[in-house]
Amino acid sequence: MPPRPPAASRKASVARSDSAAEPLASRVSPSLTARQAQILALIRRNIDRTGLPPTRAEIAAECDFRSANAAEEHLRALERKGLITILQGTARGLRLTASGRAQGNRSGLSSGALAQAVAGHLANAAAQAVTGHLAGLLPLLGRVAAGAPILAVEHVVGHYAVDPQLFRPAADYLLTVRGLSMRDAGIIEGDLLAVHQTAEARSGQIIVARIADEVTVKRLQRHENHIELLPANPDFEPIIVWPGEDGFAIEGLVVGLIRDGLAGAP
């Protein structure tokens, strides 16, 4: 069985829903401190504008806290009062409860306005994610057409709420692994590869390369007069690329992978 990624795994912040029933406390309207009211308003405003809740770091910056831990304490208080639900394992894992939404309605945010904002966000998600305007979403690319930029909107087949900062350098998009040519590097069929968009790479790095209308993942090896794209499986042959060969381009650097909801290094 192919090895797991060697780096310590961390939970990828993949968006998920929570269908658990809201607690009884969510049906009442608890009193709030000024700071709690400010944070609740910030959460509502972020969802209204982008369709996503803020991160702890964004809350800390907005409220002039010294650290994200201070934001966490206020979020826990809001959760105890039944106004939000905190989802573990995701940077934006905050959900307004019914009482949280009602509190927002009394403050001037109508449920219709919220629904309209979320609908608009979803309608424009592909374009925003591709251009980097939607924080926390990474586009998942499908088949890449020859001659078109790899991050063209028509290549995007979905989105994952994965924090790009889990990876170094930060990831710009995801690709689904097809085949076993990189098996011995710990990359197997069905993995999601996190890719940093760049045309520069050093020998020994695992890259995403385009050859005509095909995209391949291989280890780069530079030679004096040619380039080799090396598989990590003896059942596959290296690909030789000669100078000036039409249709060849380095499209990105593989900076990590996601398997079974866990993110790590290849």
C-alpha positions in Angstrom: 0.0 0.0 0.0 1.5 3.4 -0.9 2.9 5.4 2.0 1.1 8.2 3.6 2.6 11.7 3.2 5.6 11.9 5.6 4.9 15.3 7.0 2.7 15.5 10.1 -0.9 15.7 8.9 -3.1 18.5 9.7 -6.9 18.8 9.2 -7.7 20.5 6.0 -10.3 23.2 6.4 -12.8 21.6 4.0 -16.2 23.1 4.2 -18.9 20.9 5.7 -22.3 21.3 7.1 -23.6 20.4 10.5 -27.1 19.0 10.7 -27.2 18.6 14.5 -30.2 20.1 16.2 -29.6 23.5 17.7 -29.5 23.7 21.5 -32.4 25.0 23.5 -30.3 28.1 24.3 -30.5 29.1 20.6 -34.2 29.8 20.9 -33.7 32.6 23.4 -32.2 36.1 23.1 -29.4 36.3 25.6 -27.9 39.7 26.6 -24.5 40.5 25.0 -21.5 42.4 26.1 -20.5 45.2 23.8 -17.6 43.1 22.5 -19.7 40.1 21.9 -22.2 42.2 20.0 -19.4 43.6 17.9 -18.1 40.1 17.0 -21.6 38.8 16.2 -22.1 41.8 13.9 -18.8 41.2 12.2 -19.7 37.5 11.6 -23.1 38.6 10.1 -21.4 41.3 8.0 -18.8 38.9 6.6 -21.5 36.4 5.6 -23.6 39.1 4.1 -20.7 40.4 2.0 -18.9 37.2 1.0 -21.0 34.3 2.0 -18.3 33.1 4.4 -17.7 33.8 8.2 -14.4 35.5 9.2 -11.4 33.6 10.6 -10.2 34.1 14.1 -7.3 36.1 12.8 -9.6 38.4 10.9 -11.8 38.9 14.0 -8.7 39.7 16.1 -7.5 42.3 13.6 -10.9 43.9 13.3 -11.3 44.1 17.1 -7.6 45.1 17.8 -7.0 41.9 19.9 -3.3 41.0 20.5 -4.0 37.4 19.4 -6.5 35.1 17.9 -6.9 33.4 21.3 -8.9 36.5 22.6 -11.3 36.1 19.7 -11.7 32.5 20.5 -12.8 33.3 24.0 -15.6 35.6 22.8 -16.6 33.1 20.2 -17.0 30.4 22.9 -19.1 32.8 24.9 -21.4 33.4 21.8 -21.6 29.7 21.4 -22.6 29.2 25.0 -25.4 31.8 24.5 -26.7 29.8 21.5 -25.9 32.5 18.9 -23.3 30.6 16.9 -22.1 27.0 16.3 -18.3 26.4 16.1 -17.3 23.7 13.7 -14.0 22.1 14.5 -11.1 21.6 12.0 -11.8 24.6 9.7 -10.5 28.2 9.8 -14.0 29.6 8.9 -16.0 27.1 11.0 -18.6 29.5 12.4 -22.3 29.1 11.8 -25.1 31.5 12.9 -27.9 29.7 14.8 -31.5 30.7 14.5 -31.1 33.1 17.4 -27.9 34.5 15.8 -29.8 35.1 12.6 -32.7 36.6 14.5 -30.4 38.9 16.4 -29.1 40.0 13.1 -32.6 40.7 11.8 -33.3 42.9 14.8 -30.1 44.8 14.0 -31.3 45.6 10.5 -30.1 42.6 8.5 -33.1 40.9 6.9 -33.1 37.2 6.1 -34.0 38.1 2.5 -30.9 40.3 2.3 -28.7 37.5 3.7 -30.2 35.0 1.2 -29.6 37.3 -1.7 -26.0 38.0 -0.7 -25.3 34.2 -0.4 -27.0 33.5 -3.7 -24.9 36.2 -5.4 -21.8 34.9 -3.8 -22.4 31.4 -5.0 -23.2 32.6 -8.5 -19.8 34.4 -8.7 -17.8 31.9 -6.7 -15.9 30.5 -9.7 -14.7 33.8 -11.1 -13.9 35.2 -7.6 -11.9 32.1 -6.6 -10.0 32.0 -9.9 -8.9 35.6 -9.5 -8.1 35.2 -5.9 -10.8 37.4 -4.5 -12.6 34.8 -2.4 -10.5 34.0 0.6 -10.3 30.4 1.7 -11.6 28.8 -1.5 -9.3 26.9 -3.8 -10.6 26.0 -7.3 -10.5 22.3 -8.4 -9.4 22.1 -12.0 -10.6 19.6 -14.6 -9.3 19.0 -18.1 -7.1 21.9 -19.3 -7.5 23.1 -22.9 -4.4 23.7 -25.0 -3.4 27.4 -25.3 -5.7 28.5 -22.4 -4.4 29.7 -19.0 -4.6 26.9 -16.5 -6.7 28.9 -14.2 -9.3 29.9 -16.9 -12.8 29.9 -15.5 -13.8 27.1 -18.0 -11.3 24.7 -16.4 -12.8 25.0 -12.9 -15.1 22.1 -12.0 -15.6 22.8 -8.3 -14.2 24.5 -5.2 -12.9 23.4 -1.8 -12.8 25.6 1.3 -9.2 24.8 2.0 -6.9 27.4 3.7 -4.2 28.0 1.2 -1.8 28.9 4.0 -1.7 25.2 5.1 0.9 24.9 2.4 4.3 26.7 1.7 4.3 28.4 -0.6 0.6 29.0 -0.5 -1.6 26.9 -2.9 -3.5 28.5 -5.8 -5.5 25.5 -7.0 -6.2 21.8 -6.7 -5.8 18.9 -9.1 -7.2 15.4 -8.8 -4.5 12.7 -9.3 -5.3 10.2 -12.1 -3.1 7.1 -12.4 -0.1 5.7 -10.4 2.9 7.2 -12.1 4.0 9.1 -8.8 3.0 6.2 -6.5 6.5 5.9 -4.9 6.5 9.6 -4.0 3.3 9.0 -1.9 1.0 10.4 -4.5 -1.8 8.0 -5.5 -5.0 7.9 -7.5 -7.7 10.2 -6.1 -5.4 12.4 -4.1 -6.1 16.2 -4.4 -2.8 17.9 -5.1 -2.3 21.5 -3.8 -0.4 23.5 -6.5 1.4 26.8 -6.2 1.1 28.6 -9.6 4.6 29.3 -10.9 6.7 28.9 -14.1 9.9 28.4 -12.1 11.1 25.2 -10.5 14.3 23.5 -9.5 15.6 20.0 -10.3 14.2 17.5 -7.9 10.9 19.3 -7.3 7.5 17.8 -8.2 5.8 20.0 -10.7 2.6 20.2 -12.8 3.6 20.4 -16.4 1.6 21.0 -19.5 2.5 19.2 -22.7 0.1 20.3 -25.5 -3.4 19.7 -24.1 -2.3 17.2 -21.4 -1.3 18.1 -17.8 1.1 15.7 -16.0 2.6 15.6 -12.5 6.3 14.5 -12.5 9.6 15.2 -10.8 11.6 17.8 -12.7 15.2 17.0 -13.7 17.1 19.6 -15.7 20.0 18.7 -17.9 22.4 20.8 -20.0 20.4 20.4 -23.3 17.0 18.9 -22.2 14.6 18.4 -19.4 13.4 15.1 -18.0 10.0 14.6 -16.3 10.5 11.6 -14.1 7.8 9.3 -12.8 8.1 7.7 -9.3 7.0 4.3 -10.5 9.3 1.9 -12.5 6.3 0.9 -14.6 6.4 4.3 -16.3 9.0 5.9 -18.6 10.5 9.4 -18.2 9.2 12.1 -20.5 12.0 13.9 -22.4 11.5 17.6 -23.3 13.8 19.3 -25.8 14.5 23.0 -26.0 11.9 24.9 -27.8 9.4 22.0 -27.8 6.0 23.4 -28.6 3.3 23.2 -26.0 5.5 22.5 -23.0 5.2 24.7 -19.9 5.7 24.5 -16.2 2.3 25.3 -14.7 3.0 25.0 -11.0 4.8 23.4 -8.0 3.2 20.7 -6.0 3.2 22.0 -2.4 1.0 19.4 -0.7 -1.8 16.9 -1.0 -5.2 16.2 0.6 -6.2 12.6 1.2 -9.2 11.5 3.3 -9.6 15.1 4.6 -6.0 15.4 5.8 -3.5 17.8 4.4 0.2 17.0 4.2 3.4 17.3 2.1 4.1 14.9 -0.9 
